[in-house]
């Protein structure tokens, strides 16, 4: 949700909240997965798809990632 507001002295007035996007965000444990840049100008988010709320068909674990990275891209090159 998004809301416009004004602040004058000790007074804060908020307008009516509205949806900031029609795109539904993915949720993990009931919490939307997104992050706002420190300057407030950019947002990164995972967009929901038709599988949300269902168990995944498969799950991939990546073990020993740094070892594999060193093997495929040795340092000094």
PyMOL Python script that loads the backbone (N, CA, C, O; Angstrom):
from pymol import cmd

cmd.read_pdbstr("""\
ATOM      1  N   UNK A   1       0.843  -1.171   0.000  1.00  0.00           N
ATOM      2  CA  UNK A   1       0.000   0.000   0.000  1.00  0.00           C
ATOM      3  C   UNK A   1       0.891   1.239   0.000  1.00  0.00           C
ATOM      4  O   UNK A   1       2.048   1.197   0.419  1.00  0.00           O
ATOM      5  N   UNK A   2       0.329   2.324  -0.474  1.00  0.00           N
ATOM      6  CA  UNK A   2       1.031   3.599  -0.532  1.00  0.00           C
ATOM      7  C   UNK A   2       0.070   4.672  -0.055  1.00  0.00           C
ATOM      8  O   UNK A   2      -1.144   4.547  -0.217  1.00  0.00           O
ATOM      9  N   UNK A   3       0.616   5.724   0.534  1.00  0.00           N
ATOM     10  CA  UNK A   3      -0.238   6.810   1.001  1.00  0.00           C
ATOM     11  C   UNK A   3       0.510   8.136   0.879  1.00  0.00           C
ATOM     12  O   UNK A   3       1.690   8.232   1.218  1.00  0.00           O
ATOM     13  N   UNK A   4      -0.184   9.139   0.399  1.00  0.00           N
ATOM     14  CA  UNK A   4       0.378  10.491   0.369  1.00  0.00           C
ATOM     15  C   UNK A   4       0.141  11.116   1.738  1.00  0.00           C
ATOM     16  O   UNK A   4      -0.813  10.764   2.432  1.00  0.00           O
ATOM     17  N   UNK A   5       1.007  12.041   2.120  1.00  0.00           N
ATOM     18  CA  UNK A   5       0.841  12.678   3.426  1.00  0.00           C
ATOM     19  C   UNK A   5       1.397  14.088   3.402  1.00  0.00           C
ATOM     20  O   UNK A   5       2.158  14.459   2.509  1.00  0.00           O
ATOM     21  N   UNK A   6       1.004  14.866   4.395  1.00  0.00           N
ATOM     22  CA  UNK A   6       1.574  16.184   4.617  1.00  0.00           C
ATOM     23  C   UNK A   6       1.960  16.284   6.085  1.00  0.00           C
ATOM     24  O   UNK A   6       1.300  15.722   6.959  1.00  0.00           O
ATOM     25  N   UNK A   7       3.031  17.003   6.332  1.00  0.00           N
ATOM     26  CA  UNK A   7       3.487  17.229   7.702  1.00  0.00           C
ATOM     27  C   UNK A   7       3.813  18.705   7.843  1.00  0.00           C
ATOM     28  O   UNK A   7       4.680  19.228   7.143  1.00  0.00           O
ATOM     29  N   UNK A   8       3.114  19.372   8.749  1.00  0.00           N
ATOM     30  CA  UNK A   8       3.346  20.794   9.021  1.00  0.00           C
ATOM     31  C   UNK A   8       3.438  20.972  10.523  1.00  0.00           C
ATOM     32  O   UNK A   8       2.482  20.702  11.251  1.00  0.00           O
ATOM     33  N   UNK A   9       4.575  21.420  10.976  1.00  0.00           N
ATOM     34  CA  UNK A   9       4.763  21.597  12.417  1.00  0.00           C
ATOM     35  C   UNK A   9       4.548  20.292  13.149  1.00  0.00           C
ATOM     36  O   UNK A   9       5.223  19.301  12.872  1.00  0.00           O
ATOM     37  N   UNK A  10       3.603  20.285  14.089  1.00  0.00           N
ATOM     38  CA  UNK A  10       3.293  19.074  14.855  1.00  0.00           C
ATOM     39  C   UNK A  10       2.134  18.281  14.257  1.00  0.00           C
ATOM     40  O   UNK A  10       1.645  17.341  14.883  1.00  0.00           O
ATOM     41  N   UNK A  11       1.685  18.649  13.044  1.00  0.00           N
ATOM     42  CA  UNK A  11       0.528  18.000  12.443  1.00  0.00           C
ATOM     43  C   UNK A  11       0.948  17.077  11.304  1.00  0.00           C
ATOM     44  O   UNK A  11       1.708  17.465  10.417  1.00  0.00           O
ATOM     45  N   UNK A  12       0.439  15.856  11.347  1.00  0.00           N
ATOM     46  CA  UNK A  12       0.672  14.860  10.307  1.00  0.00           C
ATOM     47  C   UNK A  12      -0.688  14.446   9.760  1.00  0.00           C
ATOM     48  O   UNK A  12      -1.552  14.011  10.522  1.00  0.00           O
ATOM     49  N   UNK A  13      -0.888  14.575   8.456  1.00  0.00           N
ATOM     50  CA  UNK A  13      -2.157  14.213   7.834  1.00  0.00           C
ATOM     51  C   UNK A  13      -1.892  13.237   6.698  1.00  0.00           C
ATOM     52  O   UNK A  13      -1.137  13.533   5.772  1.00  0.00           O
ATOM     53  N   UNK A  14      -2.532  12.051   6.779  1.00  0.00           N
ATOM     54  CA  UNK A  14      -2.372  11.029   5.744  1.00  0.00           C
ATOM     55  C   UNK A  14      -3.615  10.978   4.872  1.00  0.00           C
ATOM     56  O   UNK A  14      -4.737  11.113   5.360  1.00  0.00           O
ATOM     57  N   UNK A  15      -3.400  10.779   3.565  1.00  0.00           N
ATOM     58  CA  UNK A  15      -4.516  10.604   2.629  1.00  0.00           C
ATOM     59  C   UNK A  15      -4.986   9.152   2.685  1.00  0.00           C
ATOM     60  O   UNK A  15      -4.464   8.357   3.466  1.00  0.00           O
ATOM     61  N   UNK A  16      -5.954   8.814   1.872  1.00  0.00           N
ATOM     62  CA  UNK A  16      -6.480   7.457   1.826  1.00  0.00           C
ATOM     63  C   UNK A  16      -5.430   6.511   1.224  1.00  0.00           C
ATOM     64  O   UNK A  16      -4.876   6.817   0.168  1.00  0.00           O
ATOM     65  N   UNK A  17      -5.143   5.372   1.869  1.00  0.00           N
ATOM     66  CA  UNK A  17      -4.179   4.406   1.316  1.00  0.00           C
ATOM     67  C   UNK A  17      -4.675   3.851  -0.016  1.00  0.00           C
ATOM     68  O   UNK A  17      -5.877   3.735  -0.253  1.00  0.00           O
ATOM     69  N   UNK A  18      -3.706   3.508  -0.889  1.00  0.00           N
ATOM     70  CA  UNK A  18      -4.035   2.916  -2.178  1.00  0.00           C
ATOM     71  C   UNK A  18      -2.982   1.862  -2.513  1.00  0.00           C
ATOM     72  O   UNK A  18      -1.865   1.893  -1.997  1.00  0.00           O
ATOM     73  N   UNK A  19      -3.354   0.945  -3.374  1.00  0.00           N
ATOM     74  CA  UNK A  19      -2.400  -0.082  -3.816  1.00  0.00           C
ATOM     75  C   UNK A  19      -1.330   0.593  -4.660  1.00  0.00           C
ATOM     76  O   UNK A  19      -1.662   1.367  -5.557  1.00  0.00           O
ATOM     77  N   UNK A  20      -0.062   0.322  -4.400  1.00  0.00           N
ATOM     78  CA  UNK A  20       1.017   0.942  -5.176  1.00  0.00           C
ATOM     79  C   UNK A  20       1.313   0.156  -6.440  1.00  0.00           C
ATOM     80  O   UNK A  20       1.970   0.663  -7.350  1.00  0.00           O
ATOM     81  N   UNK A  21       0.829  -1.088  -6.501  1.00  0.00           N
ATOM     82  CA  UNK A  21       1.044  -1.906  -7.691  1.00  0.00           C
ATOM     83  C   UNK A  21      -0.050  -2.964  -7.768  1.00  0.00           C
ATOM     84  O   UNK A  21      -0.549  -3.424  -6.741  1.00  0.00           O
ATOM     85  N   UNK A  22      -0.415  -3.343  -8.972  1.00  0.00           N
ATOM     86  CA  UNK A  22      -1.380  -4.423  -9.163  1.00  0.00           C
ATOM     87  C   UNK A  22      -0.684  -5.783  -9.129  1.00  0.00           C
ATOM     88  O   UNK A  22      -1.349  -6.817  -9.078  1.00  0.00           O
ATOM     89  N   UNK A  23       0.655  -5.789  -9.158  1.00  0.00           N
ATOM     90  CA  UNK A  23       1.430  -7.021  -9.164  1.00  0.00           C
ATOM     91  C   UNK A  23       1.465  -7.600  -7.749  1.00  0.00           C
ATOM     92  O   UNK A  23       1.781  -6.894  -6.791  1.00  0.00           O
ATOM     93  N   UNK A  24       1.138  -8.884  -7.627  1.00  0.00           N
ATOM     94  CA  UNK A  24       1.148  -9.556  -6.331  1.00  0.00           C
ATOM     95  C   UNK A  24       2.572 -10.025  -6.027  1.00  0.00           C
ATOM     96  O   UNK A  24       3.230 -10.621  -6.879  1.00  0.00           O
ATOM     97  N   UNK A  25       3.042  -9.753  -4.805  1.00  0.00           N
ATOM     98  CA  UNK A  25       4.382 -10.162  -4.401  1.00  0.00           C
ATOM     99  C   UNK A  25       4.354 -11.558  -3.797  1.00  0.00           C
ATOM    100  O   UNK A  25       3.357 -11.976  -3.208  1.00  0.00           O
ATOM    101  N   UNK A  26       5.455 -12.266  -3.954  1.00  0.00           N
ATOM    102  CA  UNK A  26       5.599 -13.585  -3.347  1.00  0.00           C
ATOM    103  C   UNK A  26       5.657 -13.416  -1.837  1.00  0.00           C
ATOM    104  O   UNK A  26       6.178 -12.418  -1.339  1.00  0.00           O
ATOM    105  N   UNK A  27       5.128 -14.378  -1.116  1.00  0.00           N
ATOM    106  CA  UNK A  27       5.166 -14.354   0.337  1.00  0.00           C
ATOM    107  C   UNK A  27       5.867 -15.597   0.848  1.00  0.00           C
ATOM    108  O   UNK A  27       5.692 -16.689   0.307  1.00  0.00           O
ATOM    109  N   UNK A  28       6.666 -15.423   1.900  1.00  0.00           N
ATOM    110  CA  UNK A  28       7.331 -16.541   2.562  1.00  0.00           C
ATOM    111  C   UNK A  28       6.910 -16.480   4.020  1.00  0.00           C
ATOM    112  O   UNK A  28       7.246 -15.531   4.729  1.00  0.00           O
ATOM    113  N   UNK A  29       6.187 -17.475   4.462  1.00  0.00           N
ATOM    114  CA  UNK A  29       5.700 -17.479   5.840  1.00  0.00           C
ATOM    115  C   UNK A  29       4.740 -16.338   6.115  1.00  0.00           C
ATOM    116  O   UNK A  29       4.672 -15.844   7.240  1.00  0.00           O
ATOM    117  N   UNK A  30       3.991 -15.909   5.094  1.00  0.00           N
ATOM    118  CA  UNK A  30       3.028 -14.831   5.270  1.00  0.00           C
ATOM    119  C   UNK A  30       3.625 -13.439   5.196  1.00  0.00           C
ATOM    120  O   UNK A  30       2.914 -12.452   5.387  1.00  0.00           O
ATOM    121  N   UNK A  31       4.926 -13.342   4.920  1.00  0.00           N
ATOM    122  CA  UNK A  31       5.606 -12.053   4.837  1.00  0.00           C
ATOM    123  C   UNK A  31       6.050 -11.786   3.401  1.00  0.00           C
ATOM    124  O   UNK A  31       6.742 -12.622   2.822  1.00  0.00           O
ATOM    125  N   UNK A  32       5.676 -10.648   2.803  1.00  0.00           N
ATOM    126  CA  UNK A  32       6.153 -10.327   1.452  1.00  0.00           C
ATOM    127  C   UNK A  32       7.683 -10.246   1.414  1.00  0.00           C
ATOM    128  O   UNK A  32       8.312  -9.798   2.372  1.00  0.00           O
ATOM    129  N   UNK A  33       8.267 -10.680   0.307  1.00  0.00           N
ATOM    130  CA  UNK A  33       9.723 -10.685   0.161  1.00  0.00           C
ATOM    131  C   UNK A  33      10.122  -9.519  -0.740  1.00  0.00           C
ATOM    132  O   UNK A  33      10.023  -9.607  -1.964  1.00  0.00           O
ATOM    133  N   UNK A  34      10.573  -8.423  -0.122  1.00  0.00           N
ATOM    134  CA  UNK A  34      11.009  -7.258  -0.883  1.00  0.00           C
ATOM    135  C   UNK A  34      11.977  -6.447  -0.039  1.00  0.00           C
ATOM    136  O   UNK A  34      12.081  -6.644   1.171  1.00  0.00           O
ATOM    137  N   UNK A  35      12.689  -5.524  -0.699  1.00  0.00           N
ATOM    138  CA  UNK A  35      13.595  -4.630   0.012  1.00  0.00           C
ATOM    139  C   UNK A  35      13.638  -3.300  -0.722  1.00  0.00           C
ATOM    140  O   UNK A  35      13.630  -3.257  -1.952  1.00  0.00           O
ATOM    141  N   UNK A  36      13.683  -2.246   0.021  1.00  0.00           N
ATOM    142  CA  UNK A  36      13.712  -0.894  -0.511  1.00  0.00           C
ATOM    143  C   UNK A  36      15.128  -0.350  -0.414  1.00  0.00           C
ATOM    144  O   UNK A  36      15.776  -0.492   0.623  1.00  0.00           O
ATOM    145  N   UNK A  37      15.621   0.275  -1.492  1.00  0.00           N
ATOM    146  CA  UNK A  37      16.958   0.879  -1.481  1.00  0.00           C
ATOM    147  C   UNK A  37      17.004   1.993  -0.434  1.00  0.00           C
ATOM    148  O   UNK A  37      15.979   2.618  -0.161  1.00  0.00           O
ATOM    149  N   UNK A  38      18.174   2.253   0.158  1.00  0.00           N
ATOM    150  CA  UNK A  38      18.289   3.294   1.182  1.00  0.00           C
ATOM    151  C   UNK A  38      17.808   4.671   0.727  1.00  0.00           C
ATOM    152  O   UNK A  38      17.301   5.445   1.538  1.00  0.00           O
ATOM    153  N   UNK A  39      17.961   4.985  -0.570  1.00  0.00           N
ATOM    154  CA  UNK A  39      17.515   6.297  -1.049  1.00  0.00           C
ATOM    155  C   UNK A  39      16.012   6.330  -1.331  1.00  0.00           C
ATOM    156  O   UNK A  39      15.469   7.385  -1.658  1.00  0.00           O
ATOM    157  N   UNK A  40      15.338   5.186  -1.209  1.00  0.00           N
ATOM    158  CA  UNK A  40      13.898   5.119  -1.403  1.00  0.00           C
ATOM    159  C   UNK A  40      13.447   5.189  -2.850  1.00  0.00           C
ATOM    160  O   UNK A  40      12.253   5.325  -3.117  1.00  0.00           O
ATOM    161  N   UNK A  41      14.379   5.101  -3.789  1.00  0.00           N
ATOM    162  CA  UNK A  41      14.024   5.251  -5.202  1.00  0.00           C
ATOM    163  C   UNK A  41      13.870   3.926  -5.951  1.00  0.00           C
ATOM    164  O   UNK A  41      13.324   3.897  -7.054  1.00  0.00           O
ATOM    165  N   UNK A  42      14.348   2.834  -5.358  1.00  0.00           N
ATOM    166  CA  UNK A  42      14.272   1.543  -6.031  1.00  0.00           C
ATOM    167  C   UNK A  42      13.749   0.495  -5.060  1.00  0.00           C
ATOM    168  O   UNK A  42      13.946   0.581  -3.848  1.00  0.00           O
ATOM    169  N   UNK A  43      13.076  -0.497  -5.634  1.00  0.00           N
ATOM    170  CA  UNK A  43      12.527  -1.589  -4.853  1.00  0.00           C
ATOM    171  C   UNK A  43      12.866  -2.891  -5.558  1.00  0.00           C
ATOM    172  O   UNK A  43      12.698  -3.002  -6.773  1.00  0.00           O
ATOM    173  N   UNK A  44      13.338  -3.872  -4.810  1.00  0.00           N
ATOM    174  CA  UNK A  44      13.573  -5.207  -5.354  1.00  0.00           C
ATOM    175  C   UNK A  44      12.555  -6.134  -4.710  1.00  0.00           C
ATOM    176  O   UNK A  44      12.373  -6.107  -3.493  1.00  0.00           O
ATOM    177  N   UNK A  45      11.891  -6.955  -5.518  1.00  0.00           N
ATOM    178  CA  UNK A  45      10.859  -7.828  -4.980  1.00  0.00           C
ATOM    179  C   UNK A  45      10.763  -9.108  -5.781  1.00  0.00           C
ATOM    180  O   UNK A  45      11.073  -9.135  -6.972  1.00  0.00           O
ATOM    181  N   UNK A  46      10.334 -10.167  -5.121  1.00  0.00           N
ATOM    182  CA  UNK A  46      10.019 -11.415  -5.793  1.00  0.00           C
ATOM    183  C   UNK A  46       8.533 -11.371  -6.135  1.00  0.00           C
ATOM    184  O   UNK A  46       7.693 -11.162  -5.259  1.00  0.00           O
ATOM    185  N   UNK A  47       8.218 -11.567  -7.399  1.00  0.00           N
ATOM    186  CA  UNK A  47       6.838 -11.528  -7.860  1.00  0.00           C
ATOM    187  C   UNK A  47       6.220 -12.910  -7.677  1.00  0.00           C
ATOM    188  O   UNK A  47       6.862 -13.925  -7.947  1.00  0.00           O
ATOM    189  N   UNK A  48       4.974 -12.945  -7.218  1.00  0.00           N
ATOM    190  CA  UNK A  48       4.268 -14.205  -7.016  1.00  0.00           C
ATOM    191  C   UNK A  48       3.960 -14.861  -8.354  1.00  0.00           C
ATOM    192  O   UNK A  48       3.846 -14.187  -9.378  1.00  0.00           O
ATOM    193  N   UNK A  49       3.828 -16.162  -8.334  1.00  0.00           N
ATOM    194  CA  UNK A  49       3.418 -16.881  -9.542  1.00  0.00           C
ATOM    195  C   UNK A  49       2.326 -17.876  -9.176  1.00  0.00           C
ATOM    196  O   UNK A  49       1.866 -17.914  -8.035  1.00  0.00           O
ATOM    197  N   UNK A  50       1.916 -18.677 -10.144  1.00  0.00           N
ATOM    198  CA  UNK A  50       0.788 -19.580  -9.918  1.00  0.00           C
ATOM    199  C   UNK A  50       1.086 -20.682  -8.918  1.00  0.00           C
ATOM    200  O   UNK A  50       0.157 -21.344  -8.454  1.00  0.00           O
ATOM    201  N   UNK A  51       2.369 -20.908  -8.562  1.00  0.00           N
ATOM    202  CA  UNK A  51       2.704 -21.973  -7.616  1.00  0.00           C
ATOM    203  C   UNK A  51       2.709 -21.492  -6.168  1.00  0.00           C
ATOM    204  O   UNK A  51       2.876 -22.306  -5.260  1.00  0.00           O
ATOM    205  N   UNK A  52       2.530 -20.186  -5.926  1.00  0.00           N
ATOM    206  CA  UNK A  52       2.545 -19.692  -4.546  1.00  0.00           C
ATOM    207  C   UNK A  52       1.481 -20.395  -3.713  1.00  0.00           C
ATOM    208  O   UNK A  52       0.350 -20.595  -4.159  1.00  0.00           O
ATOM    209  N   UNK A  53       1.861 -20.759  -2.512  1.00  0.00           N
ATOM    210  CA  UNK A  53       0.949 -21.439  -1.614  1.00  0.00           C
ATOM    211  C   UNK A  53       0.962 -22.942  -1.785  1.00  0.00           C
ATOM    212  O   UNK A  53       0.323 -23.655  -1.011  1.00  0.00           O
ATOM    213  N   UNK A  54       1.681 -23.443  -2.790  1.00  0.00           N
ATOM    214  CA  UNK A  54       1.777 -24.871  -3.014  1.00  0.00           C
ATOM    215  C   UNK A  54       3.199 -25.327  -2.710  1.00  0.00           C
ATOM    216  O   UNK A  54       4.139 -24.534  -2.756  1.00  0.00           O
ATOM    217  N   UNK A  55       3.343 -26.581  -2.405  1.00  0.00           N
ATOM    218  CA  UNK A  55       4.681 -27.122  -2.191  1.00  0.00           C
ATOM    219  C   UNK A  55       5.419 -27.172  -3.525  1.00  0.00           C
ATOM    220  O   UNK A  55       4.815 -27.498  -4.547  1.00  0.00           O
ATOM    221  N   UNK A  56       6.718 -26.853  -3.535  1.00  0.00           N
ATOM    222  CA  UNK A  56       7.461 -26.915  -4.801  1.00  0.00           C
ATOM    223  C   UNK A  56       7.569 -28.351  -5.297  1.00  0.00           C
ATOM    224  O   UNK A  56       7.584 -29.298  -4.511  1.00  0.00           O
ATOM    225  N   UNK A  57       7.644 -28.493  -6.626  1.00  0.00           N
ATOM    226  CA  UNK A  57       7.777 -29.820  -7.228  1.00  0.00           C
ATOM    227  C   UNK A  57       9.158 -30.402  -6.953  1.00  0.00           C
ATOM    228  O   UNK A  57       9.321 -31.621  -6.900  1.00  0.00           O
ATOM    229  N   UNK A  58      10.149 -29.536  -6.779  1.00  0.00           N
ATOM    230  CA  UNK A  58      11.498 -30.006  -6.475  1.00  0.00           C
ATOM    231  C   UNK A  58      12.219 -28.957  -5.646  1.00  0.00           C
ATOM    232  O   UNK A  58      11.806 -27.799  -5.577  1.00  0.00           O
ATOM    233  N   UNK A  59      13.287 -29.381  -5.031  1.00  0.00           N
ATOM    234  CA  UNK A  59      14.092 -28.493  -4.201  1.00  0.00           C
ATOM    235  C   UNK A  59      15.550 -28.821  -4.481  1.00  0.00           C
ATOM    236  O   UNK A  59      15.937 -29.989  -4.468  1.00  0.00           O
ATOM    237  N   UNK A  60      16.358 -27.805  -4.733  1.00  0.00           N
ATOM    238  CA  UNK A  60      17.768 -28.005  -5.045  1.00  0.00           C
ATOM    239  C   UNK A  60      18.625 -27.434  -3.932  1.00  0.00           C
ATOM    240  O   UNK A  60      18.447 -26.279  -3.543  1.00  0.00           O
ATOM    241  N   UNK A  61      19.541 -28.217  -3.421  1.00  0.00           N
ATOM    242  CA  UNK A  61      20.514 -27.759  -2.428  1.00  0.00           C
ATOM    243  C   UNK A  61      21.859 -27.623  -3.118  1.00  0.00           C
ATOM    244  O   UNK A  61      22.276 -28.534  -3.832  1.00  0.00           O
ATOM    245  N   UNK A  62      22.536 -26.521  -2.924  1.00  0.00           N
ATOM    246  CA  UNK A  62      23.860 -26.314  -3.485  1.00  0.00           C
ATOM    247  C   UNK A  62      24.854 -26.423  -2.333  1.00  0.00           C
ATOM    248  O   UNK A  62      24.935 -25.544  -1.476  1.00  0.00           O
ATOM    249  N   UNK A  63      25.598 -27.509  -2.334  1.00  0.00           N
ATOM    250  CA  UNK A  63      26.540 -27.775  -1.250  1.00  0.00           C
ATOM    251  C   UNK A  63      27.960 -27.441  -1.731  1.00  0.00           C
ATOM    252  O   UNK A  63      28.275 -27.598  -2.911  1.00  0.00           O
ATOM    253  N   UNK A  64      28.804 -26.984  -0.812  1.00  0.00           N
ATOM    254  CA  UNK A  64      30.210 -26.702  -1.099  1.00  0.00           C
ATOM    255  C   UNK A  64      30.371 -25.741  -2.270  1.00  0.00           C
ATOM    256  O   UNK A  64      31.220 -25.955  -3.135  1.00  0.00           O
ATOM    257  N   UNK A  65      29.574 -24.699  -2.302  1.00  0.00           N
ATOM    258  CA  UNK A  65      29.592 -23.738  -3.398  1.00  0.00           C
ATOM    259  C   UNK A  65      30.978 -23.126  -3.608  1.00  0.00           C
ATOM    260  O   UNK A  65      31.451 -23.054  -4.743  1.00  0.00           O
ATOM    261  N   UNK A  66      31.634 -22.683  -2.533  1.00  0.00           N
ATOM    262  CA  UNK A  66      32.939 -22.018  -2.700  1.00  0.00           C
ATOM    263  C   UNK A  66      33.994 -22.987  -3.232  1.00  0.00           C
ATOM    264  O   UNK A  66      34.860 -22.592  -4.013  1.00  0.00           O
ATOM    265  N   UNK A  67      33.927 -24.254  -2.815  1.00  0.00           N
ATOM    266  CA  UNK A  67      34.872 -25.244  -3.353  1.00  0.00           C
ATOM    267  C   UNK A  67      34.668 -25.430  -4.851  1.00  0.00           C
ATOM    268  O   UNK A  67      35.632 -25.479  -5.616  1.00  0.00           O
ATOM    269  N   UNK A  68      33.418 -25.533  -5.262  1.00  0.00           N
ATOM    270  CA  UNK A  68      33.113 -25.694  -6.687  1.00  0.00           C
ATOM    271  C   UNK A  68      33.524 -24.452  -7.472  1.00  0.00           C
ATOM    272  O   UNK A  68      34.031 -24.564  -8.589  1.00  0.00           O
ATOM    273  N   UNK A  69      33.311 -23.278  -6.899  1.00  0.00           N
ATOM    274  CA  UNK A  69      33.717 -22.041  -7.550  1.00  0.00           C
ATOM    275  C   UNK A  69      35.222 -21.979  -7.735  1.00  0.00           C
ATOM    276  O   UNK A  69      35.699 -21.587  -8.800  1.00  0.00           O
ATOM    277  N   UNK A  70      35.974 -22.361  -6.714  1.00  0.00           N
ATOM    278  CA  UNK A  70      37.442 -22.376  -6.819  1.00  0.00           C
ATOM    279  C   UNK A  70      37.900 -23.363  -7.894  1.00  0.00           C
ATOM    280  O   UNK A  70      38.850 -23.087  -8.627  1.00  0.00           O
ATOM    281  N   UNK A  71      37.235 -24.497  -7.987  1.00  0.00           N
ATOM    282  CA  UNK A  71      37.604 -25.513  -8.981  1.00  0.00           C
ATOM    283  C   UNK A  71      37.355 -25.001 -10.398  1.00  0.00           C
ATOM    284  O   UNK A  71      38.177 -25.202 -11.292  1.00  0.00           O
ATOM    285  N   UNK A  72      36.213 -24.336 -10.596  1.00  0.00           N
ATOM    286  CA  UNK A  72      35.849 -23.890 -11.941  1.00  0.00           C
ATOM    287  C   UNK A  72      36.515 -22.567 -12.319  1.00  0.00           C
ATOM    288  O   UNK A  72      36.724 -22.303 -13.503  1.00  0.00           O
ATOM    289  N   UNK A  73      36.845 -21.747 -11.352  1.00  0.00           N
ATOM    290  CA  UNK A  73      37.462 -20.440 -11.633  1.00  0.00           C
ATOM    291  C   UNK A  73      38.595 -20.211 -10.637  1.00  0.00           C
ATOM    292  O   UNK A  73      38.460 -19.416  -9.707  1.00  0.00           O
ATOM    293  N   UNK A  74      39.719 -20.914 -10.837  1.00  0.00           N
ATOM    294  CA  UNK A  74      40.838 -20.770  -9.907  1.00  0.00           C
ATOM    295  C   UNK A  74      41.355 -19.329  -9.885  1.00  0.00           C
ATOM    296  O   UNK A  74      41.335 -18.634 -10.901  1.00  0.00           O
ATOM    297  N   UNK A  75      41.813 -18.898  -8.720  1.00  0.00           N
ATOM    298  CA  UNK A  75      42.325 -17.540  -8.555  1.00  0.00           C
ATOM    299  C   UNK A  75      43.568 -17.296  -9.383  1.00  0.00           C
ATOM    300  O   UNK A  75      44.243 -18.243  -9.787  1.00  0.00           O
ATOM    301  N   UNK A  76      43.880 -16.022  -9.641  1.00  0.00           N
ATOM    302  CA  UNK A  76      45.083 -15.660 -10.370  1.00  0.00           C
ATOM    303  C   UNK A  76      44.913 -15.650 -11.874  1.00  0.00           C
ATOM    304  O   UNK A  76      45.884 -15.414 -12.593  1.00  0.00           O
ATOM    305  N   UNK A  77      43.728 -15.896 -12.369  1.00  0.00           N
ATOM    306  CA  UNK A  77      43.498 -15.885 -13.823  1.00  0.00           C
ATOM    307  C   UNK A  77      42.668 -14.709 -14.214  1.00  0.00           C
ATOM    308  O   UNK A  77      42.369 -14.529 -15.394  1.00  0.00           O
TER     309      UNK A  77
END
""", "prot")
cmd.dss("prot")
cmd.show_as("cartoon", "prot")
cmd.util.cbc("prot")
cmd.orient("prot")
